[in-house]
């Protein structure tokens, strides 16, 4: 995927209630002394964890029949 398409996809993504909170973004930045690459890695991992939580919640709702 080229960069233009990647950023179009990123910009068009609706994360709903699974977005990063400001306090979490600041914590990531402070942890990495505001270093760009380390922040990117931590932000990616943060998003991955949030995605796992979202999927787990979706599966739980599905089991309960509320989806």
C-alpha positions as CSV (number, residue, x, y, z in Angstrom):
1,X,0.0,0.0,0.0
2,X,1.4,3.4,-0.9
3,X,1.6,6.2,1.7
4,X,-1.2,8.2,0.2
5,X,-3.6,5.3,0.3
6,X,-2.4,4.4,3.8
7,X,-3.1,7.9,5.1
8,X,-6.5,8.1,3.4
9,X,-7.4,4.9,5.1
10,X,-6.2,6.2,8.5
11,X,-8.0,9.5,8.0
12,X,-11.3,7.8,7.0
13,X,-11.2,5.3,9.9
14,X,-13.9,5.8,12.5
15,X,-12.6,4.4,15.8
16,X,-15.8,5.1,17.7
17,X,-15.2,4.8,21.4
18,X,-11.9,3.0,20.9
19,X,-9.8,6.0,20.1
20,X,-6.8,7.0,22.1
21,X,-7.4,9.3,25.1
22,X,-5.4,12.4,25.4
23,X,-4.0,11.3,28.8
24,X,-2.9,8.0,27.2
25,X,-1.2,9.8,24.4
26,X,0.6,12.1,26.8
27,X,1.7,9.1,28.9
28,X,3.1,7.4,25.8
29,X,5.0,10.5,24.8
30,X,6.4,11.1,28.3
31,X,7.4,7.5,28.6
32,X,9.5,7.8,25.5
33,X,10.8,11.3,26.2
34,X,8.8,12.4,23.2
35,X,10.9,10.3,20.8
36,X,9.1,9.7,17.6
37,X,9.8,6.1,16.7
38,X,9.3,4.8,20.3
39,X,6.0,6.8,20.5
40,X,4.8,5.3,17.2
41,X,5.6,1.8,18.4
42,X,3.8,2.3,21.7
43,X,0.8,3.9,20.0
44,X,0.6,0.9,17.6
45,X,0.7,-1.5,20.5
46,X,-1.9,0.6,22.3
47,X,-4.2,0.4,19.3
48,X,-3.6,-3.3,19.0
49,X,-4.6,-3.8,22.7
50,X,-7.7,-1.7,22.2
51,X,-8.6,-3.7,19.2
52,X,-8.2,-7.0,21.1
53,X,-10.5,-5.5,23.9
54,X,-13.1,-4.5,21.3
55,X,-13.1,-7.9,19.7
56,X,-13.4,-9.6,23.1
57,X,-16.3,-7.3,24.0
58,X,-17.9,-8.1,20.6
59,X,-17.6,-11.8,21.2
60,X,-19.1,-11.5,24.7
61,X,-22.1,-9.5,23.3
62,X,-22.5,-12.1,20.6
63,X,-22.6,-14.9,23.2
64,X,-25.2,-13.0,25.2
65,X,-27.2,-12.4,22.1
66,X,-27.0,-8.6,22.3
67,X,-25.3,-8.0,18.9
